[in-house]
Amino acid sequence: MFECYDYAVLVPDSEVPSLYRINNRVAIINGTSVFSEAYGKLIAHGEASMAEGSMKVVAKGRVCNMSTQ
């Protein structure tokens, strides 16, 4: 498991009031087990539907310094 600090922006869709675009930046700051010394960054883009209570997100990034324990 790793702990993150994130900064997320949800932007309302102009045509569908209950739909929001998501832009998220996540910094990995702490962890346990193989992630105990890990660091890195993930960037996510997607959408959240408040009407359906669902979220679709694609994340890309890198987790560095994972131990081999």
N, C-alpha and C positions, 0 to 999 in steps of 0.2 A: 504494500500500500504506500502511496506517496501523498504528501500534503501539498496543496497548491494555493497560490495567491492569484486571484484573477480580476480582470477588468472586463466587464461585459457591457455592450451597447445594444439595446433593442430599439429598432426603428420601426414605427408603424407603417404598414403598407397603405398607400394612398387609395387603393381601390377596394381592399378588403379590410375593414376596420378591426377585425379580431385577429389579423395576421401580423406578425412582427418579424423583421429580419434580424438575425443575430450575428454580431461580430464579437469574438471573445479572444482575449489573450491571457494565457495561463502560464505563470511561472512556477516551476516545481521548486519548493523550498525546503522540504524535509521528507523523511520516509522511514520505513521499517524494513527489516530483513534485507533482501537484495537491493532495495532502494534507500538504504540507510545513509549513503553518501551521494545519492543521485542529485542531479540538477538538470535543468533544461527549460524548454519553452514549447508550448503547444498553442496553435492558432486555430480557432474554429469558426466556421461560417455555416449558417443554416437559417431555419425559420421556426417560429413557435406559433401555434394556433391556440389562442385562448378559448375559442369556441369548442374545439375538440379536446383540449387539454393534452395536446401532443407537441413533440419537438423533434425536428430532424436536423442533425448537425454532422458535419464532416470536419474532423480534426486532423491536422498535420503538424509535425514537429519532431523534436528529438529529446530523448532522455539519455543523459550522459553519466558516466562514472558509476554504473551499476556493478555491485560486487558479484563474485561468482559463488557465494555461499549457498 
